[in-house]
Structures are given as structure tokens and as C-alpha cells.
Amino acid sequence: MDAGVNETRVPRHRLLTRLADASTAPVIVISAAAGSGKSTLAAQWADADSRPHAAVALAPHLDDPAPLGLLLVNALEGFGAPARRTRAVVTGAEPEFSAVLLPAIRELAASRTRPFVLVVDDAHLLVDEGCHQLLAAVCEGVPPGSTVALVTRDATPEWLARMRTEGRLVEVRDLALDEHEAARLFADIAVPIDGPALTEVLEESEGWAVGLYLAALARRDGHGTATGDFRRFVGDYLQSQVLDTLATDQRDFLVQTSVLEELNGPLCNAVTGRVDAESVLDDLARRIQLVIELDGQPPRYRYHHLFSECLQAKLRADHPQSPPLLHAKAARWQADQGDIDAAVRHARKSGDLRLTGSLVWSGIIPCIGSGRPDRLHSWLVDLDDGQLQKDRWLSLAASWLALQEGDGARMQRWALVAERHAGRDWRRRVSTDEYCASLATLLVLIGQSLTDVVALSTAALEGLPPDSGFRPPTAWLRGVALTLLGRLDEGRASILQAESLAAALDVPVIEADSLAFLGVLAILGGNRDAGVHQITRSMDLIHRHDLDRLATTAHTVTAQAFALAVVGDRRAAETAFAKARRLSGLVTEIAPWFAVTGRLIQARTAMLLGDGATARILTSEAARKMTPDLEGTLVESMLVDTRASLRSMAVESGSAVVLTSAELRVLQFLPSHLSFPQIGERLFLSQNTVKTHALSIYRKFGVSSRSEAVLKAQSLGLVEPPAHG
């Protein structure tokens, strides 16, 4: 049998000539209905064109700026130098998305050293506005001699209108086979057809490649020509001329595995319960062109999208209870292979919230302690509040996500839901129950008294499994609390334990935090060289793992600025200090001791740099954030000492630009595409408050517009600049 939808043997000379003539166009849109041969044309173009081609194959789960951004960076890297820094700033969250990522990916495209063609296949699958902004940035950055081709079922995106008017866009819409190409198709599969009959088939199919191909097969097999609804005809034909010709076990295999985006032998064995999937896939790929082998080893496959749609429709009709079970099996197999992203996608489709929750929680540490802060958001985004609150691990994950996104009210709400799941006596079970211990770690971070932090974190270290990624942050929080309570030896021992656990369990952000905290203590204690060495080691970890954009590294960058100021490296200290202040503005709804100590170390840094005005602002903010439980601790002593140092400064010297933390938070959003009301929504402020802060920033910068304020902030290092390379 030679059943399949594949017209690669029919050269599309007319279209290839048009694409060759358009080789100087920076953007080409190939737009036509499903089954029109768009991907086939792109493949023939790659064979005929001398430039290197890379194809980005989209899928529904890539309708998210973060994973799409990584995919585009990977593709663009193939045309030039590695793009480590651009990869590190990939995010879908504002303000970094429009202020940092979009210009970075535009510059990455522009920096490629040789002409290329980047094909974005199935672009119609992208609905998210941020995804379209990413594609627009790549299109705007494409260098002379290179081309970005969007292959889509939809019309040309509206954001390409300007490029159309500038003559920099070529649109290829008519992919219908002409009479010569149709005749070639029929001849290639040895189906005789005369001129009038060919004309009739062309009229009925309107030159639709799939329709013509299947009509030829139907004619060859004595089933006449295609008429009427071609999508229905495709389904009917695939059923009668493909599925019905297969053995029952092969047909069942295809139907059951249709839930998979990409297939391989072990995964299909896990989903179907078979042991011979490798040989079945190999046989089907040779016999049915609709089973497409992908590049690479071990062998991987996918189903033609029309075939996959037909198979999934059959699965839902004949076995409506099966899709959730098959997705659950796929989720467990992907989790065993370490692909948590794919596992979570399948788990969500299975509807099994308990499975979804366990998988999300198993991968949460890399989400909250790595350079990929959008990952947790992508896992939870398709789940509504009703689903999240049904599973205890999902509720706890939702609270972490809200903390990560700076949504204090939502964070507290989900923490309360998690407490309900834990039960009224959860505090008594922290040392024996992993869930209660995990909840305790969250609560000590977002705000407990220092004595409660010590008690809860001590118990949590007993309740967490030995290999839990939450043990390092728990030990670190315990060590910080003990230190601030004046129990210095115990605190140091706990922080050293956190550093050791973080190194063993691969939680680099806590390893860096531990070194930075110990370094600051050493400097304050008079051991400057040892402290500077520890802080330098901490920053090496931050840079090595691309963690320097996480708001939670604010105190580590603060420690760096402090150390540089102590050793007299003024220029480097000022750069690090601006970055520390910027990151601190993003940290909200966190333990008071964190906010107070961070500002006090920054105030000391400002004084070392001779910036008394900024030091005074920071000290005042720290004093306002003091809570009763911090009285009589090292935090209060630090505040008293800082105030005394301020009084001893001879003049109110320093920067002419002194922004409050609230103004700094608003400043981070000014380079973005967001309006003042939209900024307010993200910062949980009114539009008027945002406007007031913005006008204050303009006045302090001596500028009169938002764009001028952004340029000034970039020159001062107070907003994150676009990544380079």
C-alpha cells in the first residue's frame, strides 16, 4: 500500500521561482488552507536555495512567549554565534518581556553573520499577543540578505502592514496546483487521466494538493473522484483507504498514539501497553507516508496533521474514556525520562489534578530558583482557580507563583488554601509531613517573626525528604533568622549547611545566597578579605547560572555592590549598586527582615560611594518596614549604626537622582509597551498613583517624556538593558 498525503515528488517550479525572485525580501508569508502543500513548498525551497534554512515547527503548547522565545533563540543561534545572554533573558513577564527580550531578540536576528532563511511553520497556532510581538521583533531585525518566512493557514498578520507598505513583504497565497503539476501528480502514482477528467478534478478540488492527491488515489483504487466537502472527503478517505486496510492491532496502535505530539518506540510502548512499538512505527513509516520520520537518533516520528485529526476524532468517537487515560500514561513516562514540561502538558490534558500536582511540585525548585521564572507560570496557566484549589500541591504551587509574580493578595489567598489542605494542626506535623514542611518554608519566607522562622524551619528540615530541593532554602532561612537573633555560631552553621545542601542538590541560587550573606557578615565583622572572596564566589555562581535577573538575587547583588565599594572599585560598585536597587524594587510581599536588611546594606554602600541622599532615603524606608519582632535584634542594631553613620556625614552629597523604591518599581515598566493603567494592574496600584510616580521620576531626571526617562534610566543602570549575545 502507498497511502499517504505527500506531493513532494511534484516540483512546484512556479512557486519556487517566485520565492527565488523574492530572496531579497526580509519577510515572506506563505498563506493557504490546510493540505495545500505549504510545508512541502518550504522543504523544496530549502533544497533549492543556497542559504542555510532552519524550520521552527510550532505546536499549541508553544503559544506562550517564554517557550517560543527559547525556540527562536535556538534557531537563530544556528546562523551565527551562541546567544547565551539572550537565552538568559527569555521571559513572557513584563516589564522584562517588552523592555529586554524584544530588543534582545531583534538584535540577535540582526547580528547573524551569514544570510539565512528562518521558516516559522504553522504560525496560525499562535494566538498570544506576546508571541506575535516576538515574531515581529525577529522580522524587524532580519539582516539584509536573510528572510523570515511565516507559514500559516491564516491571513497575513496585521503587524506586518507597515512592512507591506514599505515593500519589504512578499505574500504567497495561491498554492493551488496548476494543470501541469496536477498531471505530474497523477503520473507519479501511475493513475491515467485524460484532459477533460483532469480539468474536472482541478475544478472540484480548486487545486488543493491534498484533495488532488487523495482523488488520484481514489481514482486508482476504483473509487471515482473527489467531490463535495473535501475535509469530509479526507476523513472518509483516510478511514476507508488507510485505516480500514490495516490490521486491527495496527489501527488500534495509530488511534491510541494519536494523543502524542511526537512519537518514539518506548513512549508508544508505555501508552499502548505493547513491547514492539519501534518495529510497528518503522513499518508504518515505510508503508504510510502519513507517518513521518523525523531527523535524529533514536528514531522519532509524527503523524501528518490531517491524519492525526482523523485519528483523534476516531478515538473520541469510539473510546471517549480513553484520551485521559492515554495522556496520563504519557505524562508518567515523560516524567520518568525527566521531561517535566511534556509530562505536565499531558497530565493537564488527562484531567488528573493529583497527577498534575505531583508533577508540578516535583519540578518546582528549578522554576523558582533558576533563570527560567516563566516555567511555573506555563505549567499552571491553563488551570482555573477551581482546579488549583482541588489539589493541595497545586494550591501550594499557586502561592509560590503569586510570590514570584509579586501578587501579594493572591499569594496570601493560596497560602490560606494550602493551610486548609494541611489541616488545623499542620504546625504540629511540620517535622513529620512533607506537605506541612513545604508550607512552612513558604510561610517563613513571606513573613513570620524571627523566632517562628527558627522554629518552623528547624522542624521543616526534619519533615522534608533528604533529597528535597527545599532543604537548602529552609536551612538558609533558619541560619539568617538565628544570626539576626544574635545566635551567631548557630546561624553560621545553618548557613554553611545550606551552602553544602545547595551544592549537592543543584540549587545554585541558595549556594550563592549563603556565600553572599556570610561575606557581608565577614566584612561587617572586620574580616574584609574573606568577605570579599565569599561574595565574589557567590557572584560567579549567579553569572554562571544566569540568575542575575531573578528579583530574589537582589541581596546577593547588594552584597556585591557593598564589597566593591569596600575595596574602592567605585565604577564597578556604582554599576552593581544600580542593579541591586533595580532588583530590590521588584521584591515585594516578603519577610520584613529581608526588606530592612537589604536596604540597610544598600544604604551603607551608598555612603561608601559618597551618596548621602540615597543612603538617607534607603534608611528611612528600612525604618518604616521595621516590625515589633525585629526590635532588640541585629536588624535594629544595624539600623541604629546606619543612622549614626549618616549623621556623621559632613554633607548631603551624592547622586542628583534619588528615587524611592516605589518609584523604582514603576521605572522598571516604563521601557515596556504597557500603558499606565496596565502598569497599575501589574503593580496593584491605581492609574493615578502610577502617573504620580512617573511624573516624579521625570522631574528628578530632568526630562519631560517617558522615552527620555527610559534613556536616562538606562544610562544610570536603573533599568535592565537589552541583552547582547
Sequence and secondary structure as in RCSB ss.txt:
>XXXX:A:sequence
MDAGVNETRVPRHRLLTRLADASTAPVIVISAAAGSGKSTLAAQWADADSRPHAAVALAPHLDDPAPLGLLLVNA
LEGFGAPARRTRAVVTGAEPEFSAVLLPAIRELAASRTRPFVLVVDDAHLLVDEGCHQLLAAVCEGVPPGSTVAL
VTRDATPEWLARMRTEGRLVEVRDLALDEHEAARLFADIAVPIDGPALTEVLEESEGWAVGLYLAALARRDGHGT
ATGDFRRFVGDYLQSQVLDTLATDQRDFLVQTSVLEELNGPLCNAVTGRVDAESVLDDLARRIQLVIELDGQPPR
YRYHHLFSECLQAKLRADHPQSPPLLHAKAARWQADQGDIDAAVRHARKSGDLRLTGSLVWSGIIPCIGSGRPDR
LHSWLVDLDDGQLQKDRWLSLAASWLALQEGDGARMQRWALVAERHAGRDWRRRVSTDEYCASLATLLVLIGQSL
TDVVALSTAALEGLPPDSGFRPPTAWLRGVALTLLGRLDEGRASILQAESLAAALDVPVIEADSLAFLGVLAILG
GNRDAGVHQITRSMDLIHRHDLDRLATTAHTVTAQAFALAVVGDRRAAETAFAKARRLSGLVTEIAPWFAVTGRL
IQARTAMLLGDGATARILTSEAARKMTPDLEGTLVESMLVDTRASLRSMAVESGSAVVLTSAELRVLQFLPSHLS
FPQIGERLFLSQNTVKTHALSIYRKFGVSSRSEAVLKAQSLGLVEPPAHG
>XXXX:A:secstr
       TTS  HHHHHHHHHTTT SEEEEE  TTSSHHHHHHHHHHH SS EEEEE  GGG SHHHHHHHHHHH
HHTTSS  HHHHHT  SSTTHIIIIIHHHHHHHHHT SS  EEEEETGGG   HHHHHHHHHHHHH  TT EEEE
EESS   GGGHHHHHTT EEEE      HHHHHHHHHHTT    HHHHHHHHHHHTT HHHHHHHHHHHHTT   
  S HHHHHHHHIIIIIGGGS HHHHHHHHHHTT SSB HHHHHHHH  S HHHHHHHHHHH TTEEEESSSS E
EEE HHHHHHHHHHHHHH TTHHHHHHHHHHHHHHHTT HHHHHHHHHHHT HHHHHHHHHHTHHHHHSSS TTH
HHHHHTT  HHHHHHSHHHHHHHHHHHHHHT HHHHHHHHHHHHHHH TTGGGGTTT HHHHHHHHHHHHH   H
HHHHHHHHHHHHHS TT TTHHHHHHHHHHHHHHTT HHHHHHHHHHHHHHHHHHT HHHHHHHHHHHHHHHHHT
T HHHHHHHHHHHHHHHHHTT TT GGGHHHHHHHHHHHHHHT HHHHHHHHHHHHHHHTT  S  HHHHHHHHH
HHHHHHHHTT HHHHHHHHHHHHHT  GGGTTSHHHHHHHHHHHHHHH SS  S S    HHHHHHHHHTTSS  
HHHHHHHHT  HHHHHHHHHHHHHHHT SSHHHHHHHHHHHT S      
